[in-house]
Amino acid sequence: MGAVSLNMYNKFGMRIETTVNDVSQFKHYREVSYRDGTKEQKVAPVKKTISILMAKLLKVPNRRYLEFISTFDDHSKGVKKLGKIVSPVKVEDRSYKGFNFFCENDLFEVLARGEFNIKGFQNKTIRRFFPELSSASVSRILKRLRLHGLIKKVAKTRTYYLTALGKIVITTGLKARALFIIPHLAAEVLR
């Protein structure tokens, strides 16, 4: 996934390791000191010290990835919560439609990509996969995803991550479609 890679080992038990070749792509909220002596708290590139990377940044994608792969086996929670995703949500007298795994299947496949578990995604990131969509269209999709509880926004940034609900529901929906619905439809055609 670019300059970042997640490796999984299973020699003497599960072990996840994150390797970074270029730390300049990571940013975090920290105190920035300027040459004139002033200081300010803001989102800035990571300092190139190993202790900050190890303690703060690299544990987070490892945890997110472990949470993501833990949803592969137990989908009972996803099935229960699927009803929340497909039904409309009403906020301030405005209704936002639910999601259909047959219509938005490409969107959910994109959101399930492993690289987004590491550094999240933004409007422009999603538009790379859907060049036919405008920025406003993607913003409306992101708002629907937020209102349905599938994604969350990082404070003071334009970055989003899948929520635990989003990981469970998307994994369940994609797996159900790939393993059950599509093969059954193909079998019906052959008859």
C-alpha positions as CSV (number, residue, x, y, z in Angstrom):
1,M,0.0,0.0,0.0
2,G,2.5,2.5,-1.2
3,A,5.2,3.3,1.4
4,V,3.3,1.4,4.1
5,S,2.9,-2.4,4.3
6,L,1.1,-4.6,6.8
7,N,2.6,-8.0,7.3
8,M,0.9,-10.9,9.1
9,Y,2.9,-13.9,10.5
10,N,1.5,-17.0,12.0
11,K,4.6,-19.0,13.1
12,F,4.1,-19.1,16.9
13,G,0.8,-17.3,17.0
14,M,-0.7,-14.3,15.2
15,R,1.7,-11.4,14.7
16,I,1.0,-8.2,12.8
17,E,3.8,-5.9,11.7
18,T,3.6,-2.5,10.0
19,T,6.6,-1.4,7.9
20,V,7.0,2.3,6.7
21,N,9.5,3.4,4.1
22,D,8.4,7.0,4.0
23,V,7.0,8.7,7.1
24,S,6.3,12.0,5.4
25,Q,2.8,10.9,4.4
26,F,1.7,10.6,8.1
27,K,0.3,13.6,9.9
28,H,-0.9,14.0,13.5
29,Y,-2.1,16.6,15.9
30,R,0.9,18.0,17.7
31,E,2.6,21.1,19.0
32,V,4.5,22.9,16.2
33,S,7.4,25.3,17.0
34,Y,8.2,28.1,14.6
35,R,11.6,29.9,14.2
36,D,10.3,33.1,15.7
37,G,9.7,31.2,19.0
38,T,5.9,30.8,18.8
39,K,4.2,27.5,19.3
40,E,0.9,26.2,17.9
41,Q,-1.2,23.0,18.2
42,K,-2.1,21.8,14.7
43,V,-2.1,18.8,12.3
44,A,1.5,18.5,11.0
45,P,3.8,15.9,9.5
46,V,5.2,13.3,11.9
47,K,8.7,14.0,13.3
48,K,11.1,11.4,12.1
49,T,11.8,9.7,15.3
50,I,11.2,6.0,15.9
51,S,9.6,6.4,19.3
52,I,6.7,8.6,18.1
53,L,6.0,6.3,15.2
54,M,6.1,3.1,17.3
55,A,4.1,4.5,20.2
56,K,1.4,6.4,18.5
57,L,1.0,5.7,14.8
58,L,1.9,2.1,14.0
59,K,-0.1,0.5,16.8
60,V,-3.3,2.1,15.5
61,P,-3.3,0.5,12.0
62,N,-2.3,-2.8,13.5
63,R,-5.3,-2.7,15.9
64,R,-7.6,-1.6,13.1
65,Y,-6.4,-4.4,10.8
66,L,-6.9,-7.0,13.6
67,E,-10.4,-5.6,14.2
68,F,-11.1,-5.8,10.5
69,I,-9.9,-9.5,10.1
70,S,-11.8,-10.5,13.2
71,T,-15.0,-9.7,11.4
72,F,-14.4,-12.4,8.8
73,D,-15.6,-15.4,10.9
74,D,-18.4,-14.1,13.1
75,H,-21.1,-12.2,11.0
76,S,-24.0,-12.6,13.4
77,K,-23.7,-8.9,14.5
78,G,-23.5,-7.7,10.9
79,V,-26.7,-9.5,10.0
80,K,-28.6,-7.9,12.9
81,K,-27.3,-4.5,12.1
82,L,-27.9,-4.7,8.4
83,G,-31.5,-3.5,8.9
84,K,-30.1,-0.3,10.3
85,I,-28.1,0.2,7.1
86,V,-30.8,-0.5,4.5
87,S,-33.5,1.7,6.1
88,P,-33.7,5.5,5.6
89,V,-32.5,7.9,8.3
90,K,-34.3,11.1,9.0
91,V,-32.3,14.1,10.3
92,E,-33.8,17.6,10.7
93,D,-36.9,16.8,8.5
94,R,-34.7,15.4,5.8
95,S,-34.6,11.8,4.8
96,Y,-31.4,10.0,3.7
97,K,-31.9,6.7,1.9
98,G,-30.4,3.5,3.1
99,F,-27.8,1.5,1.3
100,N,-28.4,-1.4,-1.1
101,F,-25.6,-3.9,-1.5
102,F,-26.6,-4.6,-5.1
103,C,-26.4,-0.9,-6.2
104,E,-23.5,0.4,-4.2
105,N,-21.4,-2.7,-4.4
106,D,-18.3,-1.0,-5.9
107,L,-18.5,1.7,-3.2
108,F,-18.4,-1.0,-0.5
109,E,-15.6,-2.9,-2.2
110,V,-13.5,0.4,-2.3
111,L,-14.3,1.2,1.4
112,A,-13.2,-2.4,2.4
113,R,-9.7,-1.9,0.9
114,G,-6.9,-2.5,3.5
115,E,-5.1,0.8,2.8
116,F,-8.0,2.7,4.2
117,N,-7.6,0.9,7.6
118,I,-4.1,2.4,7.8
119,K,-4.5,6.0,6.9
120,G,-8.2,6.5,6.2
121,F,-9.8,8.0,3.2
122,Q,-10.9,11.4,1.9
123,N,-13.3,12.7,-0.7
124,K,-10.5,13.0,-3.2
125,T,-9.4,9.4,-2.4
126,I,-12.8,8.0,-3.2
127,R,-13.0,10.1,-6.4
128,R,-9.9,8.3,-7.7
129,F,-11.9,5.1,-7.8
130,F,-15.0,6.8,-9.3
131,P,-13.8,9.5,-11.7
132,E,-17.4,10.0,-13.0
133,L,-18.6,11.4,-9.7
134,S,-18.2,15.0,-8.7
135,S,-16.8,16.2,-5.4
136,A,-20.3,17.2,-4.3
137,S,-21.7,13.7,-5.1
138,V,-19.0,12.0,-3.1
139,S,-19.7,14.5,-0.2
140,R,-23.3,13.4,-0.2
141,I,-22.3,9.8,-0.2
142,L,-19.9,10.4,2.7
143,K,-22.7,12.2,4.6
144,R,-25.1,9.2,4.1
145,L,-22.3,6.8,5.3
146,R,-21.8,9.0,8.4
147,L,-25.5,9.2,9.2
148,H,-25.9,5.5,8.9
149,G,-22.9,5.0,11.3
150,L,-20.6,3.3,8.8
151,I,-17.8,5.9,8.8
152,K,-16.5,8.4,11.3
153,K,-14.6,11.6,10.7
154,V,-11.3,12.5,12.3
155,A,-11.6,15.8,14.1
156,K,-10.0,18.8,12.4
157,T,-9.3,16.9,9.2
158,R,-11.1,15.7,6.1
159,T,-10.2,12.0,6.8
160,Y,-12.7,9.3,7.5
161,Y,-12.4,5.7,8.8
162,L,-14.8,2.8,8.9
163,T,-16.5,2.4,12.2
164,A,-16.8,-1.0,13.8
165,L,-20.3,-1.2,12.5
166,G,-19.1,-0.3,9.0
167,K,-16.5,-3.0,9.0
168,I,-18.9,-5.6,10.2
169,V,-21.8,-4.7,7.8
170,I,-19.6,-4.2,4.7
171,T,-17.7,-7.4,5.3
172,T,-21.0,-9.3,5.8
173,G,-22.7,-7.8,2.8
174,L,-19.8,-8.4,0.4
175,K,-19.3,-11.9,1.7
176,A,-23.0,-12.8,1.4
177,R,-23.2,-11.4,-2.1
178,A,-20.0,-13.2,-3.3
179,L,-20.5,-16.5,-1.6
180,F,-24.3,-17.0,-1.6
181,I,-26.3,-14.6,-3.8
182,I,-24.2,-14.6,-7.0
183,P,-23.6,-18.4,-7.0
184,H,-27.3,-19.1,-6.5
185,L,-28.3,-16.7,-9.3
186,A,-25.8,-18.3,-11.6
187,A,-27.2,-21.8,-10.7
188,E,-30.7,-20.6,-11.5
189,V,-29.6,-19.4,-14.9
190,L,-28.1,-22.8,-15.8
191,R,-31.4,-24.6,-15.1
